[in-house]
Each structure stands twice: as structure tokens, then as C-alpha cells.
Amino acid sequence: MRTITLDHEGAALVADYYPALAPTGAPPVLLVHGWGGSGRYWRGTAERLREHFDVIVPDMPGVGRSLPVRRPYDMPMHAAALVALLRHLQIERAHVIGHSMGGGIAILLAAQQPALVERLVLTAISLFRTDAERRFFGMITEVSGVAMRLRAPWMADLAFLRRQFATRFFYRVPDDPAMLREGFLDYLGMDHGTALASARSAADHAITRAAHTIAAPTLLIAARQDQVMPPANVPFTRASIPGCEVRWIEQCGHFPMVEHPDEYTAIVREFLAAPVAAQAVG
């Protein structure tokens, strides 16, 4: 593995590059993390996929190692950062896998730069069905923005607080204190302006409009017990993306790549390897 640092909009964009152990000539895989996280929760997935794929795992601007930023990043700016990263690496086409808000960023990337995206995998993502849902999300965002000002790194040292934070995201909280601490630290350290700008832009109608135009074969991986992205929204999300296939993971919360890493990776591998004509819808 090697680490890449790219200047984007005057800020450092840091990514890990995992070369394939047994290259097949397939397009590389770009893993895009979600809001409040960093690329490190993709490490297990990257290690599994690198058997046959080069894998690129960035920390999106405003979080993890890609700090500080000169101005807040919203979702379109994050998509632009990914385009810059792929061009810096001279990658003409890639499989793009986005999780949660990273899935929304991946949708924008696939819609705006279709020549760059070979196949698209969306994980634990839900598109808004109504303006009422958007307004409710907007209200939650503003309240959360106030609460986020109370964050402090020392909070990650409190085991009960780490576990309370994690219960929203997992069906069964992993027995891995170090991993939970890392994830909590990513949230605690996220740039405040970027946190708000990214969340606000998630409610923009542009995301759904972009979804309607996606040309790449697309897979949506949904978790049955996801408390963050409601499973009830999956049919709408699927219908918003032409030809979208859906696979469910049972007894799983918002992070299937962490709770069920082998099953998750097997689903991804199967989709990326399947001939386009053989991919079934649903």
C-alpha cells in the first residue's frame, strides 16, 4: 500500500492505494466513505478486494487525514475532489463504491462524469421521497450542527459514550474497542463547516435528478436493520436509478462492510465480475 497526497482547492486530499495482489486488468475500485467517517472503515474491504483489483481509499476533504480545509466542502465539491484524484492517478475508468453519504457523492460522480465510472455500488443509501422528508432532515441537520460544536477529542476515551454513539449504526455493536474509538474520533475531528455543508447538500433535489441519469450498471446493497437509511426508502431509491439491482443483508445495521465483511465483499465481487447482460434487476 502507498499513500497519495493531492492538493485540491488548496487543501490536502489523502488517499491509500492498494495494488492488486493478482492483477486481472480490471478497472480499479474507488471506495467512498460517508459523512462523519473516514477511509479507515473501508480497510477490511480494501484488503479483501485487492486480491484482483487495485483499490483506492481516500479520506474525503474535511475529515481524517484530509484536514484542514480552506473552505467547507459540500457534496458536489467532494465529487469534484474524486474526479481530481482519479485524473491525478491517470485512471480512465473505475468501479465506484459509495457508502451512505458517500453513495450520494458517487451518484453525482457517475452522473456528471459517466466516462469515469465502469460500475457503481451504493451501500446503505436512501434518496428522499418527499419534500417533507427533506425538511425534516434539514431540521435535524441544523440541530446537529449546534450540538457538534460541543465535540472534543477526549470524548473518544469514554467507553460508554463510544458505545452509545455506535448503537445507532450497528445491529450488533462489534466487540472491537479500538475500531469504535477510531470511528468516534473521525466524527469528533470532522471539520464543522464541511459537516454542515455536506449534510445540507444531501437534501438537494440535484441528487435525485442525478440518480435518474446514471448510465453505469448499478447495485444497491441495503441492510435490513439500518436505523440511519430507512429500508422503507429502498424501493424508491431503486426506482430512481435506471436498471438498479438490489441486494439485502440481514441482521445488519448501517455498516454492512464492518458487520458482515465476507458477505458484503462477496456480493460486490459477484456484481463487478458479472457480464453486463447477465445482471438481473432486483
N, C-alpha and C positions, 0 to 999 in steps of 0.2 A: 504494500500500500504506500502511496505517496500523497502528500498534502499539497494542494494548489491554493495559491492566494492571488486573487484577481482584484484589481481596482475597479469599482463600479460606483459611479456618481460620487467619487471622492471618498468612498469607504471600502474597506477590505471585505471581499467575498471569499470565504474559506471553504474548501471542499476536499473530501478524501476521494482518491481514485484507486479502486481495487482492480488490478488487471486480472483477466480470466486465467484460471489455472490450466484449463484445457480449451483454448480458443477454438471457436467454430466459425468465425466470420460473421456471427450475428451482430446486429446493432447493439451498442452498449445500453445499459439500463440507468436511467436517472431517477433517483429516489427523492421525493419532495416531502419534507415533514410539514406538520400542521402548526397552528397557532400555539404559541407558548412552549413549544418543544424545540428540539434541535436534531441534527442529523444522527446523533448518537443512538437514538432509539431504533434506527434502521441498521445498526451494526450486525445483528444476527441475520437479518435478511440479506445484507450485502455479502456476508461470508457464505451463505448458502447459495446465492445466485452466481457468485463469482466462479463457480465450477466451470461454467460455459460462457459467461458474459463478463465483459468489463462493466464495472458498476461505479457510478459517480454519486456521492452523497454530500451535498452542500449543507452548511448552516446558512439559512436564509438571512439576509441583512437584518440586523437589529436583534439577533439572538445568538447564543453560544459564542463561537469564536469570531463571528462576523459582527463585532462591535468595536468601536462605536459607529453610529451612522451620522451623517451630516444633516439629514432631514428624515422625517418619518416615511416609512415605506408602506404603501397600500398594495393591494393585490396586483393591479396592473404593473406597478414598479417591480414587484417580485418576479412576475412573468418576464419582464424585460431583463432582469438580472440573470435568469436562467438562459435566455437567448444569448446573452453576452458570454456566459460560461461555456455553452456548447460551441460557440464560434471560437472562443479562445482555445478550446481543445481541438479545434478543426473537426468537429463531429458534424456530419451532414444529416444523419438521421439517428434517432434514439427511441427506445421504448421508454415511456414516461409513466412512473407510478407515483401518484399523489395520495396523501392521507389527510383526511379531514379538510382543513382549510387549504392544505397543500393540494388537495384534489381540485379545489376551485382555481388555484393558480395553474394547475395542469390543464384545466379546461380552457382557460384563457390562452395558454401557450399553444394548445392544439388547434384552437380556432384561429388565432392570429398568425401562426407560423405552421401551417399544415405540412409543409415540406420537411420540417424538422422531426415530426412525430410519426414513428412507424406504427406503434400500438400504444393504447392508453389504458392504464389500470387505475381505477378510482376506488379508494378504500375508505369506508366509514364516512361517506359524504352524503349530504342531503340538500337538495335545492329547495328554495322557498316556494310554497304552493300559492300563497296569497299575500296581499299587501298587509293584512293583519298580522301574519307571521313575521313579516319584515319589521313592522312597527314594534312588535313585542321584542324581537331580537335587538332592535335599536335601543329600546329602553334598558334592556339587560346590559348592553354594551356600555352605556353611559354610567350606569350604577357601578358596574365592574371597574370602569376607568377610575372612579373615585376611590374605590377600595384598593386598587392596585398601587396607589400612592403610599399605602401603608406597608408595602413589601419591604423585607430586609433579609439579607443572606443568612443571618443567624436562625431564621425560622426553619431552615432545612435541617438543623441539628435537633429539632424536636420530633421525636419518633411519632408521637400521637398526631401531630399536625401533618406530617408526611403521609401517614396512613389515611387520615381524614380526607386529605386532598386526593389521594389515589382512589378512594372508593367510588367516586363519580365516574372513573374512567375504566374500571375493570369489573368483570363479572366475579372473578376471584382474584383478589389482590395478590400479586406474586410475592413469594417469600424471599425477597431479594432487597434488603435494606439499602445496599449501595446503589442499585438501579433506581429505586424510588427516590433516593436523595438526589441523584443526578437529574432526574426528571423535574423534581421540585425546584432545584437550583436554576434550571433553564427558564422556568416560568418566573422565578423571582428576579432573574437577571435581565429579562427581556426589556428592550427599550420601550419606555412608556408611550412615546408618540407613535412608534411603529405598531404597538399593540392596539392602540385605538384606531389608527388609520386602516390597518388591515381588517379589523373587525367591522368597522363601518362600511368598508367597500364590499364586504361579503354579502351585504344585503342589497347591493346594486342589481338592478334588472339586467345589467350587462352580462352577468354570469350566466343567467338562464338563456339570454339571447345567444351567447357564445356556444352554449351546450347544443342548441338546435343546429349549429353549423358544422359540428365536428365530423370530419370525414374518416378519421382513423378508426379501425376496429377497436371497440371499447368494452371493457369488462368492469362491472361494479361489484366489489366484494363488500357484502353487508354483514353486520354482526347482529344476531337476534336479540341480544340483551344490551344493545348500545343505548346508554342514557343521554348521550350528547347529540347524536344524529338519529332522530326517531326512525325506527324501522317502518313506521306507517307512511313515511315520505318516500320510501324506496320505489313504489310503482310510478309515482310522478317523476322522480329523477330518471328512472329508466326510460320512460316515455319521452323525456325531453332530449334524449341523445339518440340519434339515428342508429338503429341496429344494436343497441346496447344489450349486452348479456349480463345476467345477474347470478352470482353465486353467494350462498348463505353459509356462515359459520355459526354453529350452535354453541350455546353456553359460553358466550363471548361478549365482552364489552367493547369499548371504543378502540382498543389496540389489539386487533387480531394477530398482527405480526409479533406481538410480545406474548399474548396468552396462548396462541396456537401456532407457533412459528413453523412447524413442519407442515401442517395442513395448509397454512397460508401460502407458503413458498411453493408447495406442490400445485396449488390452484394457479398461481402466477406462471409457473413453468409450463403447465399444460396449455394455458392460453397463449403464451408467447411462442410456443412451438407449433401450435395447430395451424394447418393451412387455412388461409382466409376463407376459402369456400366451405371449409368444414366447421367453422364456428357457428354454433347454433344460437339463436336468440332465445334467452330465458332458460 
